[in-house]
Amino acid sequence: MLRDHDAFSSTPSHRLPQGNAPSVIPIDFDQPEHTAYRDAVVEAMRPHRLRAAGPFIVETVSAAVDAFYRRGGGEVRRGLSIQIPFRVLTGVLGISRETVEALLALSDPPAGSQTDGQHHSADQRIRALLDAEIAAHRSRPAPAGDYVDWLLTERVDAGLLTEAEAVDILLTLAVAGFRTTMNSISTLVYLLASDQRLQERLRADPSQSAYFVEEMLRLRSPAQNIARRTRCPVHIGGVEIPADERVVVSVAAANRDPAEYAAGTEFDPSRPARGHLAFGWGIHQCAGAPLARAELKALLESLCSYPPFRLEGDVEFGHIKEGIHFGPSSMHVRFAAERVDKL
Ligand code: HEM
């Protein structure tokens, strides 16, 4: 279904729950519009850009872990997970530290506490911040060669995108990776904090971090569903679905399919978990996957240099937000002892 974009459309109103949200570039577009938008988006994640941003990503993640540890641990979502996804964007996209901190302040209210109206107004304010960011790039005496510069010179000035579309693209890059990465961080901490043997296994060999990340993505996928709309009548698994119906791929179910994964409901970082659908599949497959993987690997490697940590009290998972997002909404951890080597 995710590969067959002739039959399954991503144009607006395919989402669950159905809303009147404006179309997001490139997620809510079909070919051929999608192709041009996607080309502009994936430029941000080209290997040379991520390589250059690598040390910044590691530093940003390590600083967040260190601050969390120095506070003695505590509530993970606000104390750690939310602190990382926007901040890495400074090094990856070239947007300023001030803009990133303002984005963070706008996104900080506890999960689920915003009404639709407040959500809309936060979106407007994020857009205004990104408008200002573009104006600041425009007013520089010379481009610095970052992604925002590339977007303005190679796409807007070349007449391939409007400036409003460039703002939309920055908005997508900021927002699409926010809740998913935040939940991934919380979920990794949850898995390790709730299973000391698993944590010991990683500490014994932090070079296994990438496998832990991949297995978390498979087993506890941060985006649980991917929705589409049928363009024509389709047959799936012996069921006929008429045209113009909304359909959902359950990522959670596919990633535990017994035909693909033996003991698929168990966390086993030694299994070859690649091939999972946590980042989707086909033309809309997550454009930010290499960045997310780099952040999450850096997180685990950094956590391994601090004392063991464990859960304190109950963990709240809440419901799956917007029909998609899954992860602990509230959870406390405490570190076992002071780290004496680095303090
Ligand atoms: C672990 C973290 C992440 C997960 C689980 C995730 C998951 C997904 C999924 C499932 C899709 C496909 C949606 C569909 O087919 O309708 C997607 C698309 C996308 N993601 Fe991610 N994502 C993550 C992180 C990020 C990050 C860090 C960024 C960028 C900074 C990002 C940017 C995007 C974009 C731009 C698309 C749209 C691609 C297209 O339509 O061509 N994501 N993501």
Boltz pocket constraint, residues with backbone or C-beta under 6 A from the ligand:
constraints:
  - pocket:
      binder: B
      contacts: [[A, 10], [A, 25], [A, 26], [A, 27], [A, 28], [A, 38], [A, 41], [A, 172], [A, 173], [A, 174], [A, 176], [A, 177], [A, 178], [A, 180], [A, 181], [A, 184], [A, 221], [A, 222], [A, 223], [A, 225], [A, 226], [A, 227], [A, 277], [A, 278], [A, 279], [A, 280], [A, 281], [A, 283], [A, 284], [A, 285], [A, 286], [A, 287], [A, 288], [A, 289], [A, 291], [A, 292]]
      max_distance: 6.0
